Amino acid sequence: MTTHAIRFHQTGGPDVLQWETVDVGAPAPGQVRLRHHACGLNYIDTYHRTGLYPVPLPSGIGLEGAGAVEAVGDGVHHLKIGDRVAYAGGPLGGYSEVRLIPADRLVRLPDALSFETGAAMMLQGLTTAYLLRRTYRVKPGDTVLIHAAAGGVGLIACQWAKALGATVIGTVSTDEKAALAKAHGADHVILYSKEAVAPRVRELTGGEGVAVVYDGVGKDTFQASLDSLRPLGMMVSFGNASGSVPAFEPIELTNRGSLFFTRPKLADYTGKRADLEPLAAELFDVVLSGKVKIEVKQTYALKDAAQAHRDLEARKTVGSTVLIP
Ligand SMILES: NC(=O)c1ccc[n+]([C@@H]2O[C@H](COP(=O)([O-])OP(=O)(O)OC[C@H]3O[C@@H](n4cnc5c(N)ncnc54)[C@H](OP(=O)(O)O)[C@@H]3O)[C@@H](O)[C@H]2O)c1
């Protein structure tokens, strides 16, 4: 079948993303052919495009989508033609009208959730799920620091941490983003574009520091994140929106009170079906219960993916973004 996808043949700026005609064949054993109704936009897509996370070229791009099963390969028993499904991760190729995908990456999308919500929530929502429920289990009474609190992961994480009983401190770059984070569970917001983060965190925590920092910003916030933790606190460095974190000495953890440091990725928490299913169930629960609202704040035509990348990297987006085929 002839269809369209965004692909890139060289790394670089958003202009390397091209709308191409592609042939999609029948699903191999273990695969399904999926027709996307919505595709997710994530910061990691920019790392693939720029080469920060190298991939063999030419390549498809995108790790998230929601749609309907169109054809089922041999050996796939849990899905049938017409099923509504969503996914995060797996082989690149999410920016496409139709794709082949391993069936074990797909979960059924609850009827109450639209394809747009499914495509917006899987990668950022499963990430939040593992960060708050596996990497460091947020408990009532914890104070947590969440950087880029008005972003895709940020808005979900603020709401979920609040629902778990935590006091949430968020960081953002503008007053508008501060208001949005506050409307989604942040008790306190620090404008890291204007204010030093660690001293403000000390002030807000009576000098103690936070139990955990969720840092997807990377280079620009790393030092402040370490300086904001209480003794035995956990530094979770899970992204590089401002650039990669430079090398550091383990003694820096000792000096700040025997801190824990981890640099996790979603694939390690959802690679096995036995891990993916319960995590997705937890995510669907908090969303269907209304505790976490998935905010699709930007929508682009799939063929305009380059513009979506420009806006994401220029910090113009808030919440989640979907691309519509
Ligand atoms: N390890 C994992 O498993 C995993 C999974 C998903 C996402 N992530 C990471 O989580 C982070 C958030 O992802 P997302 O998709 O939800 O993106 P996002 O938060 O919606 O967008 C990135 C945000 O980072 C902030 N930022 C700070 N410095 C920046 C800079 N120099 N350039 C651009 N943005 C900057 C901006 O918010 P302000 O304007 O408020 O600063 C921007 O809106 C990313 O680092 C991503 O790679 C990691």
The ligand as an SDF file (V2000), in Angstrom:
LIG
                    3D

 48 52  0  0  0  0  0  0  0  0999 V2000
   14.1330    9.4500   29.8660 N   0  0  0  0  0  0  0  0  0  0  0  0
   12.8870    9.2490   29.5070 C   0  0  0  0  0  0  0  0  0  0  0  0
   12.3520    8.1450   29.6710 O   0  0  0  0  0  0  0  0  0  0  0  0
   12.1170   10.3890   28.9190 C   0  0  0  0  0  0  0  0  0  0  0  0
   10.8400   10.1800   28.4030 C   0  0  0  0  0  0  0  0  0  0  0  0
   10.0940   11.2750   27.9600 C   0  0  0  0  0  0  0  0  0  0  0  0
   10.6500   12.5550   28.0030 C   0  0  0  0  0  0  0  0  0  0  0  0
   11.9160   12.7040   28.4530 N   0  0  0  0  0  0  0  0  0  0  0  0
   12.5410   14.0320   28.5280 C   0  0  0  0  0  0  0  0  0  0  0  0
   11.6880   14.8540   29.2970 O   0  0  0  0  0  0  0  0  0  0  0  0
   11.8630   16.2020   28.8800 C   0  0  0  0  0  0  0  0  0  0  0  0
   10.4960   16.7960   28.5840 C   0  0  0  0  0  0  0  0  0  0  0  0
    9.9690   16.1740   27.4220 O   0  0  0  0  0  0  0  0  0  0  0  0
    8.6350   16.6820   26.7500 P   0  0  0  0  0  0  0  0  0  0  0  0
    8.4610   15.9230   25.5010 O   0  0  0  0  0  0  0  0  0  0  0  0
    7.5550   16.6920   27.7630 O   0  0  0  0  0  0  0  0  0  0  0  0
    9.0140   18.1980   26.3470 O   0  0  0  0  0  0  0  0  0  0  0  0
    8.4590   19.5820   26.9560 P   0  0  0  0  0  0  0  0  0  0  0  0
    8.7160   19.5690   28.4480 O   0  0  0  0  0  0  0  0  0  0  0  0
    7.0810   19.7830   26.5100 O   0  0  0  0  0  0  0  0  0  0  0  0
    9.3840   20.6470   26.2580 O   0  0  0  0  0  0  0  0  0  0  0  0
   10.6520   20.9290   26.7670 C   0  0  0  0  0  0  0  0  0  0  0  0
   10.6150   22.0830   27.7730 C   0  0  0  0  0  0  0  0  0  0  0  0
   11.8960   22.1800   28.3640 O   0  0  0  0  0  0  0  0  0  0  0  0
   12.0910   23.4870   28.7940 C   0  0  0  0  0  0  0  0  0  0  0  0
   13.4490   23.9450   28.4340 N   0  0  0  0  0  0  0  0  0  0  0  0
   14.3870   24.3670   29.3070 C   0  0  0  0  0  0  0  0  0  0  0  0
   15.4840   24.7440   28.6670 N   0  0  0  0  0  0  0  0  0  0  0  0
   15.2470   24.5860   27.3470 C   0  0  0  0  0  0  0  0  0  0  0  0
   16.0140   24.8610   26.1760 C   0  0  0  0  0  0  0  0  0  0  0  0
   17.2530   25.3560   26.2420 N   0  0  0  0  0  0  0  0  0  0  0  0
   15.4600   24.5890   24.9710 N   0  0  0  0  0  0  0  0  0  0  0  0
   14.2140   24.0810   24.8860 C   0  0  0  0  0  0  0  0  0  0  0  0
   13.4450   23.8140   25.9700 N   0  0  0  0  0  0  0  0  0  0  0  0
   13.9500   24.0710   27.1940 C   0  0  0  0  0  0  0  0  0  0  0  0
   11.0120   24.3690   28.1380 C   0  0  0  0  0  0  0  0  0  0  0  0
   10.0940   24.7870   29.1550 O   0  0  0  0  0  0  0  0  0  0  0  0
   10.3380   26.2450   29.8400 P   0  0  0  0  0  0  0  0  0  0  0  0
   10.1540   27.2440   28.7410 O   0  0  0  0  0  0  0  0  0  0  0  0
    9.3350   26.3290   30.9230 O   0  0  0  0  0  0  0  0  0  0  0  0
   11.7490   26.2020   30.3460 O   0  0  0  0  0  0  0  0  0  0  0  0
   10.3550   23.4460   27.1380 C   0  0  0  0  0  0  0  0  0  0  0  0
    9.0080   23.7340   26.9440 O   0  0  0  0  0  0  0  0  0  0  0  0
   12.7890   16.1710   27.6680 C   0  0  0  0  0  0  0  0  0  0  0  0
   14.1080   16.3990   28.0940 O   0  0  0  0  0  0  0  0  0  0  0  0
   12.6690   14.7310   27.2040 C   0  0  0  0  0  0  0  0  0  0  0  0
   13.7720   14.2930   26.4870 O   0  0  0  0  0  0  0  0  0  0  0  0
   12.6540   11.6420   28.9050 C   0  0  0  0  0  0  0  0  0  0  0  0
  1  2  1  0
  2  3  2  0
  2  4  1  0
  4  5  1  0
  4 48  2  0
  5  6  2  0
  6  7  1  0
  7  8  2  0
  8  9  1  0
  8 48  1  0
  9 10  1  0
  9 46  1  0
 10 11  1  0
 11 12  1  0
 11 44  1  0
 12 13  1  0
 13 14  1  0
 14 15  2  0
 14 16  1  0
 14 17  1  0
 17 18  1  0
 18 19  2  0
 18 20  1  0
 18 21  1  0
 21 22  1  0
 22 23  1  0
 23 24  1  0
 23 42  1  0
 24 25  1  0
 25 26  1  0
 25 36  1  0
 26 27  1  0
 26 35  1  0
 27 28  2  0
 28 29  1  0
 29 30  1  0
 29 35  2  0
 30 31  1  0
 30 32  2  0
 32 33  1  0
 33 34  2  0
 34 35  1  0
 36 37  1  0
 36 42  1  0
 37 38  1  0
 38 39  2  0
 38 40  1  0
 38 41  1  0
 42 43  1  0
 44 45  1  0
 44 46  1  0
 46 47  1  0
M  CHG  2   8   1  16  -1
M  END
$$$$
